[in-house]
Amino acid sequence: MKQNVGNIDKVIRIVAGLALIGWGLYAQNWWGAIGAIPLATALMGWCPAYLPFGIRTTKDRKTA
């Protein structure tokens, strides 16, 4: 499983995930649990939704 989520993408996913979870706690409903998805993908560095489209937000590192 190759990482396909870059640093800026990770930050956005973490902020969005925490915001959704926080909103769910504030509103006292279970919809905030959806915030676990962007949070998990950010922590893993891999997003399965990117695979069919060939999207990679990581920088390609050239090995010498």
C-alpha positions in Angstrom: 0.0 0.0 0.0 1.8 3.1 -1.3 1.1 6.4 0.4 -1.0 8.8 -1.8 -1.9 11.5 0.7 0.6 14.5 0.9 1.3 16.7 3.8 -1.1 19.5 3.0 -3.8 17.0 2.2 -3.1 15.3 5.6 -3.5 18.6 7.5 -6.8 19.4 5.7 -8.1 15.9 6.5 -7.1 16.1 10.2 -8.8 19.5 10.6 -11.9 18.4 8.7 -12.1 15.1 10.7 -11.7 16.8 14.0 -14.3 19.5 13.1 -16.8 16.8 12.1 -16.2 14.9 15.3 -16.5 18.1 17.3 -19.7 19.1 15.5 -21.2 15.6 16.2 -20.4 15.9 19.9 -21.8 19.4 20.0 -25.0 18.4 18.2 -25.2 15.2 20.1 -25.7 13.0 17.1 -23.8 10.1 15.4 -23.2 11.9 12.1 -20.0 13.3 13.7 -18.6 9.7 13.5 -18.1 10.3 9.8 -15.1 12.5 10.8 -13.2 9.3 11.7 -12.8 8.6 7.9 -10.7 11.6 6.9 -8.9 11.4 10.2 -8.0 7.7 9.6 -6.9 8.3 6.0 -4.7 11.2 7.1 -3.0 9.1 9.8 -2.5 6.2 7.4 -1.4 8.4 4.5 -3.5 6.4 2.1 -6.9 7.1 0.6 -8.7 4.3 -1.2 -10.9 6.8 -3.1 -7.8 8.2 -4.9 -6.9 4.8 -6.4 -9.4 4.6 -9.3 -8.6 8.1 -10.4 -4.8 7.8 -10.0 -4.6 10.8 -7.7 -1.5 11.3 -5.6 -0.9 14.4 -3.5 2.5 13.2 -2.3 5.7 14.5 -3.8 7.7 11.9 -5.8 11.0 11.4 -4.2 13.9 10.6 -6.5 16.3 8.1 -5.2 19.9 8.6 -6.1 
